[in-house]
């Protein structure tokens, strides 16, 4: 689990990450490390989210398949019962 989250926002199709610091105190290497760290966090979150979505979808697919199977079985039993009772 990640201990922190990236700081930024989505604007349209872009991820906007900012770094607030007085202009006379900006250290280019520190700034670069910050942005690389933020991008790494985003990539980790995307990877984790993708895995969780795939796991959820697989589980949901199986649950739906089982539910449909149970429903089909019930409908067939009900039709057989109706037939045995002289229904249509």
Beta strands, then each sheet from edge to edge (+ up, - down):
strand 1: 9-11
strand 2: 14-16
sheet 1: 1+ 2-
end
